């Protein structure tokens, strides 16, 4: 059950990252268009491009907020799963931590 949920969450995380990058690319291109329109023209053309840029920025901010909330929820869930595992398997956790400590000590001792 947990393996399936973890795989599904990883896939949704990748999709979210791709969507976020696409949204930022749109915002950047709209900002560039705004700069070009402001330099060469005035009036309605500038207002239209500025409105489009503001709309794109608002959408990107909303998606960033939603993504931040989702990432926070995933972090809390991962923390809870880790806490449960440590409490259910204290000796295995201690063994893994000791092995990790020995490895880090060995690597740092080689310097």
C-alpha positions as CSV (number, residue, x, y, z in Angstrom):
1,X,0.0,0.0,0.0
2,X,2.7,2.5,0.9
3,X,4.8,1.7,-2.1
4,X,2.0,2.4,-4.5
5,X,1.2,5.7,-2.7
6,X,4.9,6.8,-2.8
7,X,5.1,6.0,-6.5
8,X,1.9,7.9,-7.2
9,X,3.1,10.9,-5.2
10,X,6.5,10.9,-7.0
11,X,4.8,11.0,-10.4
12,X,2.5,13.8,-9.3
13,X,5.5,15.6,-8.0
14,X,7.2,15.4,-11.3
15,X,4.1,16.6,-13.1
16,X,3.8,19.5,-10.7
17,X,7.4,20.5,-11.3
18,X,6.9,20.4,-15.1
19,X,3.7,22.5,-14.8
20,X,5.4,25.0,-12.6
21,X,8.3,25.4,-15.0
22,X,5.8,25.9,-17.9
23,X,4.0,28.5,-15.9
24,X,7.2,30.4,-15.2
25,X,8.1,30.3,-18.8
26,X,4.8,31.9,-19.7
27,X,5.3,34.6,-17.1
28,X,8.8,35.3,-18.4
29,X,7.7,35.5,-22.0
30,X,4.8,37.8,-21.0
31,X,7.2,40.0,-19.0
32,X,9.5,40.2,-22.0
33,X,6.5,41.1,-24.2
34,X,5.6,43.8,-21.7
35,X,9.1,45.3,-21.9
36,X,9.1,45.3,-25.7
37,X,5.7,46.8,-25.9
38,X,6.5,49.5,-23.4
39,X,9.7,50.5,-25.2
40,X,8.1,50.9,-28.7
41,X,4.4,51.7,-28.1
42,X,2.1,53.3,-25.7
43,X,-1.6,53.2,-24.8
44,X,-3.8,50.2,-25.4
45,X,-1.1,47.8,-26.5
46,X,0.9,48.3,-23.3
47,X,-2.2,47.9,-21.2
48,X,-3.2,44.7,-22.9
49,X,0.2,43.1,-22.5
50,X,0.5,44.3,-18.9
51,X,-2.9,42.8,-18.1
52,X,-1.9,39.5,-19.7
53,X,1.4,39.5,-17.7
54,X,-0.5,40.2,-14.4
55,X,-2.9,37.4,-15.1
56,X,-0.1,35.0,-15.8
57,X,1.7,36.1,-12.7
58,X,-1.4,35.7,-10.6
59,X,-2.0,32.1,-11.9
60,X,1.6,31.2,-11.3
61,X,1.5,32.5,-7.7
62,X,-1.7,30.6,-7.0
63,X,-0.1,27.4,-8.4
64,X,3.0,28.0,-6.3
65,X,0.9,28.4,-3.2
66,X,-1.0,25.1,-4.0
67,X,2.3,23.3,-4.7
68,X,3.8,24.6,-1.5
69,X,0.8,23.3,0.5
70,X,1.0,19.9,-1.2
71,X,4.8,19.7,-0.5
72,X,4.2,20.6,3.1
73,X,1.6,17.9,3.5
74,X,3.9,15.4,1.8
75,X,6.7,16.3,4.2
76,X,4.5,16.0,7.2
77,X,3.2,12.6,6.0
78,X,6.8,11.4,5.4
79,X,7.8,12.6,8.8
80,X,4.9,10.6,10.4
81,X,5.8,7.5,8.5
82,X,9.4,7.8,9.6
83,X,8.4,8.3,13.2
84,X,6.1,5.3,13.1
85,X,8.8,3.1,11.6
86,X,11.4,4.2,14.2
87,X,9.0,3.5,17.0
88,X,8.0,0.1,15.5
89,X,11.6,-1.0,14.7
90,X,14.0,0.7,17.2
91,X,16.8,-1.9,16.9
92,X,16.9,-1.9,13.1
93,X,16.9,1.9,13.2
94,X,19.8,1.9,15.7
95,X,21.7,-0.6,13.5
96,X,21.3,1.5,10.4
97,X,22.3,4.6,12.2
98,X,25.4,2.9,13.7
99,X,26.4,1.7,10.2
100,X,25.9,5.1,8.8
101,X,28.0,6.7,11.6
102,X,30.8,4.2,11.0
103,X,30.8,4.9,7.3
104,X,30.9,8.7,7.8
105,X,33.7,8.2,10.4
106,X,35.6,6.1,8.0
107,X,35.3,8.6,5.1
108,X,36.2,11.6,7.3
109,X,39.1,9.6,8.8
110,X,40.6,9.1,5.4
111,X,41.2,12.9,5.0
